[in-house]
Amino acid sequence: MFIPDQTTKDKLELAIRHRRALHQIPEVGFQEVETQRYILSALKVLDGVVVERVAETGVLAWIQGESEKSIAFRADMDALEVTEKTGLAFASSHKGRMHACGHDGHMTMALLLAQSLSEQRHRLKKSVLILFQPAEEGPGGAKVLVESGIFEKYHVESIFGYHLFPEVASGLFATRSGPLMAMTGEFDIEIKGKSAHGAMPHLGKDALLAASSLVSVLQSVVSRNVKPTESAVLTVGKMYSGEKRNVIAGHARLEGTFRAFSKDVFETSLARMQTIVNGVAKGYDCEAEIEVRPMYPPVLNDPGLTELFIEAVGRENVLEIEPQMLAEDFSYYQEAVPGLFVFVGCRDAAQGHLFGLHHECFNFDENVLLNGVSAMIKVFEKAGVLI
């Protein structure tokens, strides 16, 4: 089990204060106004930290070293449209909003990292850029930050990112070289038929029947079009159709998501989906249209940075996790520079911290945040960023 250094341990009270304050003010993507205000306030008291607003509600913190070349660390800021049911004294004060994905913890780790580097800036060989990024949950704030030119402005060479992960025990980290998280896209299917009385179905064109068939047939995209050695997931999560129990539905709508680790699998599968949608709809004498919105690329961890992290933290403290079908816009940073994304374990049965990400009761012990900060300091030391 990983044990943070004493200097980081001494920041537990500060970690609790930051995390619980941020937890109470959850805001969704590009609306993180109060959150931005809190972060700016926390950073302005730190010596040697240059602060900049970016992407409307984001914040950059730059700590200059001997070289202007920078290593970056990213923390996401946004919350979810979830009604909190933790019963915590510091629960969300924003109705229908909750930090149910641990972003309050990610920001806290970034603030503590900024403070630690501020205190040790005399040791900085390279500069460090800390990104407080809006809109990870959607529509993808990382892409906005990359396109803003900050990587060129701050001469960023590589980037690290964390995510609290309740599937891994507290005191451990989990990551892997290569594919860690999937490429993802959303799709909407509109089916147009013809309404008729339920007693006279021959006069109608049943869009609901066509939609029901599509839900089943679309599963063949993965089972019959993706190589067994590849991985992909197709989920139809919503169906809307019908007006009354005795009326043939003239319209139906399906909404879903598709995920894969390979761009070739992703693009080939989407083309197959188009063929299936058109064919099934025609078979029921209906018309159909499919709209696909590719979202985040796959998270592909740099092998060198992966090994660096493992060596710095200790091989016994890092699990090699299987690729996850989750998605993360951290992938946009990895398209710009080498990057490493790491899961920080926060599962603790004794404290009841067993709920998954996006759950209305998700919670964690702030001590795990100290693990993340201390580990990143060790990585910076191993990489020669801190000497």
N, C-alpha and C positions, 0 to 999 in steps of 0.2 A: 504493500500500500504506500502511495506517495505521501511524503511528509513535507510540507512547505517549510522554507527557511524561517528563522525567528523574526527577521525584519518584516516579512510578509505576515506572519502570525500576529504581530503587533497591530496590524491594520484591521483586525476583525471588527472592532467597534465601528470603524469608518465604513467597512463593507456593509454592515447591517444598516447603518444610517442611509447610505446611498441606495441600497437595494430596496429598502422598504419605502423610501420616499418616491422612488421611481415607480414602484409597483402600484402606488395609489393614483398615479396620473397616466394610465394607459391611453394611447392615441393611435389611430390607424394611419396607414401610409400617407406621407406628405401632409399630415395634419399634426405632426409631433411638435406643436408650438410650445406647450408647457415643458415638455421633455427637453427640447432644445434649450429653453431658458435655464432649466436646472443644470444641464451639462455645462453651459457657458459659465454659470455662476461657480460651479465646482472647479473649473479649469483656470479661471482668471486669478485665483489665489496662488497658483503654482508658479514658482520661479523658472524662467527659461522655457516656458511652453508658449509657443506662438499659436494663436487660435484664429480660425477662419470659418465662416459660415459657407455652406456649400449645398447645392441641390435643394434650395428653399429651406428645408427644416433640418438639414444635416450639419455636422460640425467636424472640422479637422483640427487635430492637435499635433503640432510639429515640435519635436525636441531636437535641436541641432547638435550634431557631434563634430568631430574633426573633419569628416568628409560630408559633403552635401548629399552624397548618395544615401538613399533611405531604404530601410526595411519597414514594411507596413503591417499594421494589425487592425483588423476590422471588427466592429461590434454593431449589430443591428438594433434599431430603436423602436420599431413599431409594434403594436399590440394586435389583438384579435377581436373580432366582434363576437365575444363570448361573455355570458353573464356569470360572474364569479360566484362559486358556492363553497369557498374554502372555509369561511367563518373566521378568517384571520382578522386580528385587530387592525392590521394595515391593509385591508382589502381595497379593491378598486373603488375610487370615489366617482368614477365615470360609468354611468349606467350602460350596461350592454357592451362594455369594453373590459378586457382583461389581458394582463401579461401571462397568458397561458402557454407560452412557448419559451419562456426563460430569457427573453430579451432584456428584461430588467437586470438579470444576472450578468448578461454579456456586457451591458453598458457599465455595470459596476466594476467588472474585471478590467475594462478599458480605462476607467477613471483611476483605479488603483495602480494600474500599470503606468499611466501618465505620472502619477505622484511618485512612484518608485524611481522612474527614470529622471524626473525632475531632481530628486534627492541625490541621484548618482550621475548627473549629467557630466561631471568631470571625468567619468570613466568611458563616455561614449566615443567610440571610434567612428561609427557611422551614425547618421541621423535616424530617427524613428518617426514615422507618420502614423498616427492613430486616427482611424476613420470611424465616426459615429454616423452610420448610414440609415437613412429613412427607407421605408417601404420595401422591406425584404419580402414580406408576405404577399406583396403585390402592390403595384405592377412591375416592380424590379428596380429598386433604387440603385443597385450596384452598376447597372448599365449607364444610368445617368451620371454617376460619379466618374466612371471610366471615360465617358464621352466629354466630360468637363475639362479634361486635360490635366488633372491633378497628378497623374503618374509621371507625366513628362515634367511638370513644374517642380515636383519634389524628387525627381530622379529615382523613382521607386524601382528596386531590383527584384524584390520578392514580397510575398504577402502571406500572413497567417490569419486564421480565423478559428473561433471556437463555437461549439453549441453544447449547451447542457443536454444530457441524454439520460433519461430515467430507465433505459434498458441496460445500463452499465452501472455497477456498484460505485458508490462514493469512494474516492481515493484511487480510482483507476481512470485511465484515458483509453480511448479506442480510435483507431484510424487504420488506414491501409494505403499502400502505394497504388497509383493508378485509379481506376473507377471507384469512387466512394458513394456518390449519389447520382440519381438518374436525370436524364434529359426529360423534360415534361412539356406537354401541350394540352390544351383544352379543345373540346369540340362540341358544337351544337348542331343538331339535326332537326330540320323542319320538314314535316310530312303533311302534304295537302291531299285530302280526299274529298268526299262529298257527303254531307249530312243527309240522313233519311230517318223515317220513323223506325224504331226498333222492331216493329212488327212487319216491316217491309224492307229487310236488309238488301234485297236484290236491287233496290233503287238507289242505294248509296255506294260509297267507296270508303271502306272502313280504315281510317288512318290509325286508329288505336290498335287494330289487329296487325297492321303493317309494322307499327312501332314495337309491339310485343314480340313479333318475329325477329325484328332487327336486334333487340336486346340479346337474344339467344345466338343469332347467326354471327354477330360481331365478335363473339368469343372465339370463333374460328380463326380470326386474324392472328392471335397468339398461338393457338393450338395447332394450326395447320400452315402458317406462313412464316413463323419465326423458328430458326434452327433451334433444336433442343439444347444446344450448348450456349445459346444466347439467352438473355433475360428480357422480358417485357411484361407490362401489365396494362390491360384495357379495362376501364371501369365506367359503366353507365350509372351515374349516381342519382339522376333525376329523370322523371317522366311526367309530362303534363298532357292530359287529353280528356276530352269528353265534357259535356254540359249537363246531361241528365241521364238517369239510368235507362230510359227507354228511347234514347236517340243514338243513332250510329254516328260516331265521332268523325267530323270532317277535318279535324286538325290534330296533330300530335307534335310534341317537341321532346327530344332527348338531349340531355347534357351529360358530358363525361370527360374523362381524362385518359391520356395515354402516356406511358413512361417507358423508356428504354435507356440502356447505357451506350448504345451505338447509334450514331447519326444515320448510318445506312439502314439499320433496322427500323429506326424511327420513320424515315422518309418512305421506305418501301411499304411499311405497314399502313401509313396514312393513305398511300395510293390504293392499297387493297381495300381499305375502308370505303373509299369513294366508290369503287366498283360494286361493293356489297350493298351499299346504301341505295344506289341507283337501281341495282338488279332486284332487290327485295321489294322496293316501293313499286316498281313496274309490275312485279308479280301480283301485287294486290290492286293494280290499276290506279295507283296513286302516284303523285309526284313528290320528289324529295330533294332537299338541298343540304349540304353539309358545309359548315364553316369551321375551319381548323385554325387555332391560334397557337403556334409554337411559342413556348415561354422560355424557360431557363435551359441552357446547355448542361451537359453532364459535369459533375464535379470530378475533376481528374487530378489527383494529388501527385506532385512532383516527387520522383523516387529519392532524389538527393535530400530534399527537405524532410521527407518522411523518415529517412535514416538518421538525419540530424536530430530530429525531435526524439526519436527512440533512444539514441545514445545520450542525449542531454538529460532526459527524464528518468532513464533506467528501463531496460527492456522488460523487467519484471512488472513494471507499472503500466505497460501499454499493451492492450489487446489488439490483435489483428482481426478486425471486424469484417463480416461479409458485406459486400456492396448492398446499399440500402436503396429501396425504391422511393425514398423521400427526394425532394428537390430543393435546391438552394441557389439563389442568385449570386452567391460567392463565385460561381463558375465564370461569371463575366470577368472577374479580376484575373482568374487563371488563364483566360484567353489573352490577357495583356502581359502578364508576367508569371513566372513560376509561383505556385501557391500550395499551401497545405491547410487542409481543414481537419479539425480534430474534435471528437466528442469528449466532453468532460462528464464523467460519471456522477450521477446525483441520486441514485437509487438507494434508499435506506429504509428497510422494512421496520426496523425498531422505532423509527420516528413517523412511520406511516407515509413515507414519501415513495409511493408506488404508482401514482397516476401518470399516464402517458402525456406526451406533448399534445397540446390543444384541448386537454381535458379541463373542465370547469373547476376541478379540485387540484390541479397541478401545483406543486409546491416543492421547495428544497431548503436544505440547511445552508446558510451563508458560508459556512466553513469550506464548502467545495469551491467557492469562488477564489479562496486563497490558494487552493491547489493550482488553479489555472494561472493566476498571476505569477506564483513562484516558478511554475514550470516554464513560462515564457521568459522569465529572467534567465533561467538556466539555458534556454535555447539561445538567447542573445549572447550569453557568455561563450557557449560552445561555438557559435558562428563568428565570434570575434567582433560582434557589435559592441559589447561591453568588455573592456579590458581592465 
